[in-house]
Amino acid sequence: MRLTIFDLLHGMAIVAGGTIGARAGFKWFGYPGGAVGCVLGATLGFLVGYASYRLLDLLMVRRIRSKSTAELRAKLVDDDIPGTYVSRLIISVLLERGEPVESFREYVFRQLRSEDVTWRRAGLCNLGLCYPDLAAKLEAFDAFQPTKEDLQRLKEIEPAPDDG
């Protein structure tokens, strides 16, 4: 998993809360107050950071759900989407809307065949969402460093190319 700017901001909120709490507690109550203030401030920073993260997550879900099916299909193939959790979110919304699961098969396997580890990780998640029986066959698949056995198992469950 890659760290994002949101992870960094969450960490900064924790550190800032702990620092402010420690300084205020030390100023008013000395060393014991500084220790208690640090813990309380870091806890408050954690909660503020978590609330911000959840709010942004809920806004993302709302934005995705408000798009039409055609817009979501187009968004799914953007270069920045296949390596993120957003691809899973889009696929789950499309499945809720009655899109056939088979329409995602090539997309998921393209993710799994990718050279980018984030695409492979997202592909494993999407495989579990769309095809749990196939995901069980790739249970020990290492997205970071796929072995020859992993790639062979992937090839065995991959659909044959269409003869069109």
C-alpha positions as CSV (number, residue, x, y, z in Angstrom):
1,M,0.0,0.0,0.0
2,R,1.3,3.4,-0.9
3,L,1.1,6.3,1.5
4,T,-1.1,9.1,0.2
5,I,-1.2,12.8,1.1
6,F,-4.2,12.0,3.3
7,D,-2.1,9.6,5.4
8,L,0.6,12.3,5.7
9,L,-2.0,14.9,6.8
10,H,-3.5,12.4,9.3
11,G,0.0,11.9,10.8
12,M,0.6,15.6,10.9
13,A,-2.7,16.1,12.7
14,I,-1.7,13.6,15.3
15,V,1.8,15.1,15.8
16,A,0.4,18.7,15.9
17,G,-2.3,17.7,18.4
18,G,0.3,16.0,20.6
19,T,2.7,18.9,20.4
20,I,0.0,21.5,21.2
21,G,-1.4,19.4,24.0
22,A,2.0,18.8,25.5
23,R,3.0,22.5,25.4
24,A,-0.4,23.6,26.9
25,G,-0.4,20.9,29.6
26,F,3.2,21.7,30.5
27,K,2.5,25.4,30.7
28,W,-0.4,25.0,33.1
29,F,0.5,21.8,35.1
30,G,4.2,21.1,34.6
31,Y,5.6,17.8,33.5
32,P,2.5,15.6,34.4
33,G,0.3,18.1,32.6
34,G,2.6,18.0,29.6
35,A,2.3,14.1,29.4
36,V,-1.4,14.1,29.8
37,G,-1.8,17.0,27.3
38,C,0.4,15.2,24.8
39,V,-1.8,12.1,24.9
40,L,-5.1,14.1,24.8
41,G,-3.8,16.3,22.0
42,A,-2.6,13.4,19.9
43,T,-5.9,11.6,20.5
44,L,-7.8,14.7,19.4
45,G,-5.5,15.1,16.4
46,F,-6.2,11.4,15.5
47,L,-9.9,12.0,15.7
48,V,-9.8,15.1,13.6
49,G,-7.6,13.4,11.0
50,Y,-9.8,10.4,10.9
51,A,-13.0,12.5,10.6
52,S,-11.4,14.4,7.7
53,Y,-10.4,11.2,6.0
54,R,-13.9,9.7,6.4
55,L,-15.6,12.9,5.2
56,L,-13.4,12.9,2.0
57,D,-14.2,9.2,1.6
58,L,-18.0,9.9,1.9
59,L,-17.7,12.8,-0.6
60,M,-15.9,10.5,-3.1
61,V,-18.6,7.8,-2.7
62,R,-21.3,10.4,-3.2
63,R,-19.6,11.9,-6.3
64,I,-19.2,8.4,-7.8
65,R,-22.9,7.5,-7.1
66,S,-24.1,10.7,-8.7
67,K,-22.5,9.9,-12.1
68,S,-24.4,8.2,-14.9
69,T,-23.5,4.6,-15.9
70,A,-21.8,5.9,-19.1
71,E,-19.7,8.4,-17.2
72,L,-18.6,5.7,-14.7
73,R,-17.7,3.4,-17.6
74,A,-15.6,6.2,-19.1
75,K,-14.0,7.0,-15.7
76,L,-13.1,3.4,-15.2
77,V,-10.6,3.5,-18.1
78,D,-8.8,6.7,-17.0
79,D,-5.1,6.2,-16.5
80,D,-5.2,7.1,-12.8
81,I,-8.2,4.9,-11.8
82,P,-7.1,1.2,-12.3
83,G,-4.5,1.3,-9.5
84,T,-6.7,2.7,-6.8
85,Y,-9.6,1.7,-4.7
86,V,-11.8,3.9,-6.8
87,S,-11.9,1.2,-9.5
88,R,-13.5,-1.2,-7.0
89,L,-15.9,1.5,-5.9
90,I,-16.9,2.2,-9.5
91,I,-17.3,-1.5,-10.3
92,S,-19.4,-2.1,-7.2
93,V,-21.7,0.9,-8.1
94,L,-22.1,-0.4,-11.7
95,L,-22.9,-3.9,-10.4
96,E,-25.5,-2.4,-8.1
97,R,-27.0,-0.8,-11.2
98,G,-27.3,-4.1,-12.9
99,E,-24.3,-4.1,-15.2
100,P,-23.3,-7.7,-16.1
101,V,-20.3,-9.0,-14.2
102,E,-18.8,-10.4,-17.3
103,S,-18.3,-6.9,-18.7
104,F,-15.5,-6.4,-16.1
105,R,-13.6,-9.6,-16.8
106,E,-11.1,-8.2,-19.3
107,Y,-10.6,-5.1,-17.1
108,V,-9.8,-7.1,-14.0
109,F,-7.4,-9.4,-15.8
110,R,-5.7,-6.4,-17.4
111,Q,-5.1,-5.1,-13.9
112,L,-3.8,-8.4,-12.8
113,R,-1.4,-8.6,-15.7
114,S,-0.1,-5.1,-15.2
115,E,3.6,-4.3,-14.4
116,D,2.3,-1.8,-11.7
117,V,1.9,-3.3,-8.3
118,T,-0.9,-0.9,-7.4
119,W,-2.8,-2.1,-10.5
120,R,-2.3,-5.8,-9.5
121,R,-3.4,-5.1,-5.9
122,A,-6.6,-3.4,-7.2
123,G,-7.1,-6.2,-9.6
124,L,-7.0,-8.8,-6.8
125,C,-9.6,-6.7,-4.9
126,N,-11.8,-6.4,-8.0
127,L,-11.4,-10.2,-8.8
128,G,-12.7,-10.9,-5.3
129,L,-15.6,-8.6,-5.9
130,C,-16.6,-9.9,-9.3
131,Y,-15.4,-13.5,-9.3
132,P,-14.9,-14.8,-5.7
133,D,-14.5,-18.4,-7.0
134,L,-11.5,-17.3,-9.3
135,A,-10.1,-15.2,-6.5
136,A,-10.0,-18.3,-4.3
137,K,-7.7,-19.9,-6.9
138,L,-5.3,-16.9,-6.6
139,E,-5.5,-16.7,-2.8
140,A,-1.7,-16.7,-2.3
141,F,-1.0,-14.5,-5.3
142,D,1.9,-12.1,-4.4
143,A,1.0,-8.7,-6.1
144,F,4.4,-7.3,-5.1
145,Q,6.6,-9.9,-6.6
146,P,4.5,-12.5,-8.5
147,T,6.3,-15.8,-8.8
148,K,6.2,-18.1,-11.9
149,E,3.7,-20.2,-10.1
150,D,1.5,-17.1,-9.4
151,L,1.7,-16.1,-13.1
152,Q,0.9,-19.7,-14.2
153,R,-2.2,-19.8,-11.9
154,L,-3.3,-16.4,-13.3
155,K,-2.9,-17.7,-16.9
156,E,-5.0,-20.8,-16.0
157,I,-8.0,-18.8,-14.9
158,E,-7.6,-16.0,-17.4
159,P,-10.3,-15.9,-20.1
160,A,-9.3,-16.8,-23.7
161,P,-9.1,-13.8,-26.0
162,D,-12.1,-13.2,-28.1
163,D,-11.8,-14.3,-31.7
164,G,-13.5,-11.2,-33.1
